[in-house]
Every structure is written in C-alpha cells, then in structure tokens.
Amino acid sequence: MTVVSSPFQAPRTLQAAGRLTFEGPNTVRKQGAWWRIRREVEAMEYVRHRTSIPIPAVIEVHSDSEQGESQRWMLMERLPGVELGAAWPKMSEDARTETIEQLRSCFKQLHRLRPDGAGWIGSCSGGPAYDHRLDNRSARGPFPTVGDFHDSLVAPLKECPRPDWASKYRDQLPDNHDIVFAHADLSWEHILVDPETGDVNGILDWEMAGFWPAWWEYRKALFGSRSQPWWADVLRQVMAEHPRETEADMDLEMF
C-alpha cells in the first residue's frame, strides 16, 4: 500500500498492493473493504489535526455497497519522494542525520497522543483494533485495558500442548505500559524521503493506526523480515526500544 513517485518503484508496489491506482502525478486511489478505508481515513484525519507529520491529504471518499469493492475507495494526494529503503544506501551522512531527526520528531508527536479517559486499545474513535498480527481478515476488540490486550496475545497458548507457557509469556508483557497513538505498520516502504536533503516528505499507510500499548510501535516496525540491521538502527534512534516485549510477541506469533 505504498505511494511512491519514483517510476522504477511504482510497478512493483502496485503489483504487491493490488489496491492502488496511480491516477497521474498528483493523486492515488486506494480501494478495499469499506471498514478498512473508513478506518484509515479516520486515522489520517486524526493525525493531521493534531500533529505536523507529513501525510497525504484525503481528497474524496466513496462507498457504494451495491457495486462491490471497486466502488469503495479514497482518493488521496500523491506525495513526492523515494521509499526510505531504496534511498538509504545512496544518502549522505548529513541527509541520513536529517531523516533521523525528522522521524524522531514525527514519532514524538504521534506517541504524545492519548485516548480520552482511561483509554482503550483500538481505533482513534473507540472502535475495534485492526492489525495483521492479530487477524488478517477482521478487527478485534476494542480492548478496555492493556492487560486485556495482553491476555488476548497469550490466549492461543492455552490450547497448545504446553498451556503452562501462557503464564511464562504473560509475565513478559507488563501491563503498566501507557496507551499511545501508534502508526502500527511502520516500514521503510511507508516513509518517503528526498534522498538529497533527507527531508521526510510523507509517512503512509495508516489503516492499522490507533491506540496501542507503548511497546507495540517498536515491535511492529520490526515485524517479520523488516528487521534488517540498518532499519533496526534507524528505529533505535527514532523511538523507544522494547526488546523484551518484542521478543516475547515474536514467539507468540507462532501460535
């Protein structure tokens, strides 16, 4: 779901995403299930009104349930820049430093956002939580507390041949984490930069964004094959690390 302006990257990205249409130099159409589109628009508007993080402007949103998924879409601004993963090897040290500083500012702003009242784990409006790590097909929750969310992560272990492992892993997920607003799907593909200056031109793909335990952003940014050494080093410089919780959940992901 990455929006890029580099012509040699666009075909690969389109094929992988399957839901984006680059409609010219200035706009991108994103199609999909209506609840996902609505959730992403909601998160983008929430962030836009509370931070200075560069994200695409939403131009138009449309849903026609009678005509299928092809008629459920949002039209958004197409931002300039190159995916960080493609740009990083060619960037100067000064440009890299600038990117790090700007990303650090972005995530400080984002993680200062808190839900109203006692809080919840879920969307910015109090709806369910959605994350590929939890379920590719549907949302879950919302979870009223961090503890309830952690309980859900270890629940599959109770059905495995070693149900006593549930307590072992649950102890590695302390419930005293703050609930913060997180992008929750950060990767080098979702960051657009100017390779010459290091300016961050955009952070993309907000459909999993919402209120999560403070450790979730770091864990998700290291999700799967994205834990490359250079990327892990970038993350160490732009957000708080949570290695214990990350290692525990990477184990839990297997169940």
N, C-alpha and C positions, 0 to 999 in steps of 0.2 A: 504493500500500500504506500510506496514511496513516491513522492513527487519530485522529479528532477528536471533540470533544464538542459543537462548535458545530452546531446543527441546520441552519443555512443552508449549511454546507460539506459535510455528510455525503453528500447525494445525489450531488454532483459527484465526490467522492472515490471513492465506491462504484462509480460507473459507470466511472471511469478504471481502477480497480484490477481489478474483476471477480472478486476472490478474497476479499473481506472481507464478513463479515456482522456488523452491529452487533446483538447479541442482548439489548439492554437498556442501562440506564445504566452497567453495571459491567463488561461483558465484550464481547470481539470474537473472532470465529472467523476464522482465516486458512486457506484451502485452497490446495493446489497440489501440484506434484510432490514426492514424499516426500523426495528428496535435498535439495531446497531447504528444506523445512520443517525437516528434521533439522539442516541446516547452520545455519539461523537460530537455532533453539533452543540449539544448542551454543554459538554465539557469544554469545547473550544471557546464558546461564548463566556463561560465562567472564568476561564483563564485570561481571556482577552480583557475583561473588565476589571481584573484585579492585579495584573502584572504587566510588565513591559516585554515579556517573552515574545519573540517574533513567531507568529503562527499564521497560516493562511486565513484570509478573510473569507467568510461564508457569504456567497452571493445570492444563492437561491436554494431552497429545499423543496422537494416534491415527493408526494406519495400517492399512488393510485393503486389500491389493493386489487381492483378488478382487472388490471392489466399486467399483473405479475411483477417480479423483482426488477425487471428492466425499467419500470416506471417509478422506482423508489430510489431516489438519488439526491445528492447535494452537489451543487456547482460551487467550486471554490477557486480562489486566487492561486495562480501558479507562481511559486517563488523562484528567484534565481539562485544559482549556486550549484555546487557539486557535493555528492554524498561524502561524508567525512571519511569513510573507508577508502574511497578512491583518491581523495585529495591528500590524506595524511602523509603517505610516503614521499610526496613531492613538495611538501610545505617546508618553508624555512623554520628555524627555531623561533624567530620572532613571531611568525604567523601562528605557529603552534601555541606559543605562550598566550597570544591574544585570544585564540579559540578557547583555551582552558579558562582564562579569566572570565570570558563572556558566558561560558557554560556554567561556571561556578555561580555567577550572579543569577542566571536563569533558575537554577535549582534551589538556591537560597530563597528566591521569591516564591517559587512553587511550594516548597516544603514549609513555608511560614503559614500557608493557608490551612485553616482548621474548620471542621464542621461545627454547626451550631450545637449548643447544649453539650450533652455528654458525648455526642458523636456516634458514629457508626462506620462500618466497613461496607462501602457500596458507592453508588453514583453520587455526584455532587448534589442531586436533588433528593437524596434519601432512598433511591431505588436500589435494585439488586446490584451485586458486584459481578463484573464480567471479566474473565481473563482466560486465555488459552490454557494456562497452567491448571486451572480448576476444571474447565469444561469447554471444549471447542464449539459446542452446539447451543448452549444456553447460559443464562445468567444464574447466579445463586445468591442467596441472602435476600436483603441486606443482613449483615451480622451486627447485632446490637453492641458487641464489645470485641476487643482484641482477643480475649480469651475464647469467645465463641468461634471466632475465625480460626484460631489455632487448633481448637478441638476438631474442626472440620478437616484440617490438613492431616491430622493423625488418625482420623476415623477409619480409613481403609485398612490400617494395620490391625485393627481388631478382628478382621476377617481372614488374616493371613495365618500360616502355620505357627507363627510366634507372636501371639497377641500381646505378650508382655513387652514387646518392643514399643508398643504405643506409649507406655509410661516413660520409657527411656527417651524417646524422641520428643515427647511433650515437654519434658523437663528442659530441653534445649531451646524452647520457644517461650521466653519470659513474657508475661502479659503486661509489663509496665511500659511498653512502647507507646509513644504518642501516636495519635491518628493524624496523618498529614495527607495533603493532596499530592498525588503522585501521577506521573505520566504512565508508569507501569508497563511500558513496552519499548523502553529506550534501546536503540541500537545505533551503530554508526550509519546505517541506512536511513535513519529518520532524522538526521542532522544535516542541514545544507550549509556549506561554508563557501566563502570566497578564498580560494587557495592562495592568492597573492597576499591578502591582508590578514587572513584569519578571522574575519568577521563572520559571526553566525547569522545567516540570513533566514533560517527557519528551523523549527522543530515540528515534525509532522506526526501524523497517525495517532490520534487521541482517543480511539474508541475504547481502550481499556482504562483510561484515566478516571480517577475518582479518589475517594478516601480509603487509604490503606494503612496498615501498621508501618511505622517509620523505616523498618528494615526492608520492606517489600521492593522499593525502587531499586536498591542496590542488587538485591537477589535477581530481580527480573532483568536487569541490564546485563547480568552475567549468564542469562538463560541459554542453555544448550551450547551450541558451537560458537557463540559470540564471545566466549571467554578467552579471547586472544590476548597475549601479553601486552601489546601496545594499548589495546582497548581497556584492559584491566588497570593499566597505569593511568589512563585518562580518567577513569571513574574514581580512582583513589584521590585524584586532585579536585574533582568537582562535587563530590558528595560524601557523606559519611559511609564508612565501610561497616558491614555487619557479617563478618565471616562465619561466626558460629551458626547463626540462623540460616545463612545461605547454604552451608554445608549440610545442615540437617534437612532442609527442604529439598535439596538436590537428591538426597537419599529417599525422602518421602515421595518424590515424583515418580519413583519406580514402582510404587504400589497402586 
